[in-house]
Structures are given as structure tokens and as C-alpha cells.
Amino acid sequence: MTAGESDLVTLPGTGVSVTRVAFGGHPVGGHGWGVARDDERSRMALRTAVEYGVTFFDTADVYGLGVSEVIHAEVLGPYRRTGENIVVATKGGVAWDDRGRTRRDSSAKHLRRAVEDSLGRLQVDCIDLYYLHWPDGVTPVAESVEALSRLREEGKIRTIGLSNVTPEELLSSAGAGIAAVQVKGNLLQLEDLLGQLEAVRRTGALAVCYSGLADGLLTGRISSDSEFKGDDHRARYPLFQPGVFEDALERVELVVDAARSLGRTPAQVAQRCLLDAGIADVVLVGSSRPEHVEENAGAMGWTIPDDTVSALLSSVPMPSQLGEG
């Protein structure tokens, strides 16, 4: 499968086109989903993404404490070496110790070390797109971006991205050539995306939406009987709390109904709606299951009628800011 023109966007600073539906590598790391990590299944998921035309892949050093980057390199390296147009983004700004305990660190010293480590795990000489994953609350974002700019000048990273920053923090680095900005958002949670969009446009960066399926809620496969146990991060997220969860499920039914009328799946409609509305340039959805990756790739190659987009945007989003948990 090859993505059409409407499913491609140019990554600023590169001239390279990437698919607007991207592969999220968080589940490949295996932590925080309430299930045991399955590396072979993750490899199959990555191969499936390539097979179905996805060319934009996103991971981070902290996903599985390096595991996700290693698996991305194992699977995608051979494709890249044979000339496939594949772009791999990774992130840094979270440190961890020998016991796996994490802390945010966006200092210049940490970012340099993190980039060097990611270069090794990804088995590349230059990282296509490198995001500041999280500001640490101490180091000014502009200072972190300056550190990444030096690494770009040295040829260790090709383009710079920011994730989880405020519009003010983003605009403080507007002159640094930011290529992409990641913002958490989906049809249920639009506030951050809409609030960040003007600043993103002013910088000329791509608006990359993560958590595009609301941690699985917008697939239509989660019900009131679903349980989130063990290390499953959803157990502590606002959307999954009593009262809020039930309201969210009712709103998801509106997406299910729209999907049925369009002959698509809820996951495909939820992603496509953000793209067709111009709220996101790229929608990032994580999965380590090949069948789900195939389904997500099916968000490419078609469009939603304007009246359906308007109806979904007016009826599905939750009424208030819920935060990240």
C-alpha cells in the first residue's frame, strides 16, 4: 500500500514526506499496558506498518528503558538500508537509574548523553527527528533547545521537536527551526490540541497528536466491564475514573455510529477526523499488535464528509480539561 498525497506531509527542514498516520512505539517498550512484553509481536507490528504504507515512526529512549529503540532499529534498519523512505523520531528528557526509576532531566548535559545513547540503540549516525520529551521544570525550554541545536549543528540530529510544552515555551524557541510539536489529544480530549495549534502554526512546525485513540477508548473495543490492572497506566488516568469513564463511553458510541455509516472502524474515524479537520498534521497511535496496526493504517486513503466531521467535533469531546493523571 502507498499513501496518497492527502496522506503525506513534509517534515520541515528535510524536504522529506511522511505519512500523516504514524506508528507510536510506546507499547513496543512493553511497560505500562498491563500485559507482558512480547518482542516478536512488536517486530511483526512494525513490519506490518511498513507493509501497509506507514513511513513515520515514533519512539523514545524511556519506552522500555531503551527496548523500543532497539527493536525499531532491528526491524526498520534493513528497510532503511535498501532505500525505503522511513523516518524514525525519538525523544529524550527522562533519565532512569539501575532500578528503572525515572525522573525528568532536560539539562544540556543529559540531552547530549541521551542523544549519544539513542544513536547507538537506533544504529544510526544521525537521528531524523529528536524531541525534547518533557521539560524538567528547572531547565528553561529555550536552554534545552539550544543544546539540541548544537547537536543538530554537529550532525547528530537532523531536526528538533518539542513535546509536552506550553504555547509560551514553544514560542520562546520559535526561531530555532522546530520541526514538530507533540501534543496529547484525541476526539474526546481536544482542549490541549486546540489551545496549542496557533503557536504551532506560528513556528511552522507540524502538529503531531499523540494518544490519538485515547488509550484505546476510541477503538470501540473498551466497555464498562473492562478492567485495567497491574501496571496498566490507564487505571490512574482521568478518562478511566468512575463517572468520567461512563460519560466517555457514551461519547465513543457516537464515533461507533459514524464509523458504521461510513463503513469504517471507530479507530479509523477517530484518527481521520482530526486530520480532515486540520486539527492535527499527524496522528500518532501506539500498538504492538499487527492487526491493530493494519486497522490504524486504514485511516489513510479516504476522507470524512465535512458535515460528519462537524457533527463529531461538536458532540464527542469531553466538556472540560481532565489533565494527564
N, C-alpha and C positions, 0 to 999 in steps of 0.2 A: 504494500500500500504506500502511495506517495501523497503527501499532504498538498492540497491545492493552495493557490495564492492567498485565499482568505484565512487560511490556517497557519500562515507564516508571518513572522515579524522579524525585523532586522535588529540584532543586538548592537546597540550604539557602540561606536568605537572599533567595530570589527568588519562591518560590511557583510557579516555572515547572517543568513536567515535561519531561524529556529522555529520549531513548531510551537503554536500557542497553547497546546496541551502538553504539559511537561510531566516527566516522571519524578516523583518525590521519593528520596532514598531513606527517609526516616525509618519506615518499617523494616528495611533491609538490615538495619543495625540490630533489630530484634528486641530492643528494650522498650518497655512501657506500653505494650499492647496486650498483656495478659496471656500470651501464648509463648511456647518455646521457640527460639530462633531456629529457622530452617534455611541454612545457607544454600542448599541446592535448589530449593523452591525459589529463593530470591534470584539465583542465577537464571533460572528459567523465566522469571518475571522480566528481568532486564532484556533477555533475548527476545521475548515476546514484544516488548516495547519497540525494539528496533524493527522487528518483523512487520509491525503494524504502523510504521512510519514515524514514530516519535524520534526527534533528534535533539531534544533538550532534556538534560538530566541534572538533578539537583541532589546534593548530599551535604554532609557536614562532618568535620572531624569528630565531633562528640557523638554522632549516631553510632551506637555500639562501641564507643570508645575506639574508633579507628576502623572497625569491622566494615562498615558500609563503604568507606572509601576503597578499601582493599578489594571488596567484591566488585565494585564498579570498575576498577582497573582490570581485574581478571576477565570480566565479560566484555567490556567495551573496548579495551585495548586492541584486540585483534581487528575489530571493525574500523577503528580509527587508523590503524596502520595500513589498511587496504584502501584508504581514501574516503571512507564513509563520512558524511557531514554530521558529525556528532559533537555537541558542545556539553561539557561537564562543568557544572558550577559546584563549588564547595564553600564552606564557611568556617570562620574561626572567631574566637572571643569567649570561649568556655574552656577552662582548664579542668583537669581532673588529676587525682592522686592515685597511688597504687591500689587503694581500696575502692576506686571507682567513684569517689565523692567529687562532685563538680562544684565549680564556682566561676562566676563571670570575671573575665580579665581581658580588657580591651586595650591594655597598655601596648606601646610600641614594641617593647621587649618581647612580650608574649606573642604578639601577632607575627613578628619575624620568625620566632621559633615554630609557631603553628603552621605558617606557610611552608617552611622547610620540611616539616614532618608530613604535611599533606602532599607535597611534591613527591616524597618518597613513597607514600602509600598509593598514590594515583599513578606512579611510574611515568611521570611526565617532567619535562624541563620547564614548562610554563603552564599555569592554571588559567583556563579560559575566562572564568568569572569567579572572583573571590569576594565573598560578602563578609562584612562585619556582622557577626551573628547576633550578638547582644551587646549594647553598651554596658559597662560595669558600674555606672553610677558615680564613678570617680574621675575617670579619664574623659575629657571632652571629646565628643564625636569628631569634631574637626581635627583633633590631635591624632585620633586613630586613623582617620582618612589620610592625613599627612604621612603617617607611617606606611600605609598601603600604597600611597602614591610613589614613595621611594622604592618600594618593592616592584611596582609597575615599571619604573624607570630602569630598574636592574634586569627587567625581563623575566621576573619570576611569576608575575601575574599579568594577564593581558588587559583585563578590565576590572573595575571596582564596583561592588554592590553594597547596599546597606539593608539591614533587616531589623525590624522592631525598634525603629527610631520615631521620634515625633516629627511633625512637619517642620518645626523650628530647627531641630537638629539636622534634618535633611537640607534645609535651605542654607544652613551655616557652611555646608560643603558644596554648594551649588556650582562653584567654579572648578571643582576637582574632576569633572568628567565622570560623574556617577552614571553607570550604565543601566542599573536595575535596582529597584527598591521592592523588597518583600514586605507585604502587609497581610496580617491574618484576616480572612474574611470569606464569606460564602453567602448564599441566598438567605440564610437565617440571620447572619450577623454581618450587616453591611456598613455599620457606622464607621469603623476604622478605615475601610476601603474608601468610602465617600469622603471622609474627613482628610485623607491623605492625598487624594487624587490631584487636587490643584497644585500642591507642592511638587508632586512627582512630575506633573506636566511641565512645570516651570523649570525643572532641572533637565528636561529632555530624556529622562530615564524611562525604562519600561516599568509598568506597574505589574508586579508579579504577585498574584494572590496565592497564599498558602492556606492549608486547611479548607480547600475548596469544596469538600463534601462534609464539612462539619464533623470530622472524626467518624464518618460513616453514617451519620443520621440521614443525610440526603441521598443515600443509596436506596432508601425504602426498605432495607432489609432488617432494620432495628425496630423492635416492637416494645410495648410496655412490659413484656415478660423478659426482655434482655437483661442480663446481669454482667457487671464489669468488676471482676475480682482480681486478686493478686496485685501485680504491678501495673495493671491497666490504668493508664493516666486518666481515662475518661471518668473514672469513679470520683475524681475530685474536680472535674470541670463544671463550670456553671450550667451549661446546657443540659447536663445529665442529672441535675439535682431535682428532688421532688418538687412538683408544681411546675417548674420551668420545663422539665423533660416532657411532661404530658402536653403542654402547650406546643412545644416544638414538634412533637409527633403529629399533632393536628395540622400544623402548617405544612409539614412534609407531605401529608395526604394531598394537598393542593398540587404539589410537584408531581406526585404519583398520577393524579388525574390528567395533568397536562401531558405527561410522558405517554400515557395510554392513548390519548387522542393524536399524538404525533407519531406513534409507532416507535418510540424510543424508550430508553430506560430512565428512571429518575436521576441517576448519576450523570447520564449524558446531558439531560435537560438542565440540571443544576450548573454544570460547567459551561455549557453553550450559552446559557442566559447571560452570564457575566461577560462573556466575550462579545456577544451580539449587542449588549447594552453599552459597550465601551467602558465598562467599569474596571475591567482588567485587560491587560495586553496578553498576559499569560496566566493560565490556571494550573496550579501545581497540586497534584494529587498523589499521595503516597500509597503504595501497595506492594506486598511481596507475593501476591497470588497472581499467576499468569492469567487466569480467567477474568480477574478484575482489571488487570492492565489492558487486556483486549477490549473490555467494555469501555474503559475510560478513553481509549484511542478512538472509539466510535463517536466521541463528541466532536470529531473533526469531519469535514466533508459535507456539511449541511448547515442550514440556519433556521432559527425560530422566527415565525411571523412576528412583526412588530407589536401587534395587539396582544399576543400571548406574552411577550417579554414585558410589556407594560403591566399586564394583569398580575404576573408573578412578582414583579418588583413592588407592586402596591399591596399585595396580600400575604406574602410569605415571610418577610423579615420580622424578627422579634422586635417588640416595641422599645426596648431600652438596652443600653450598654451593659453587657454581662461580664466584661473583663475576661481574663485568661485563666483564672483559677490558681 
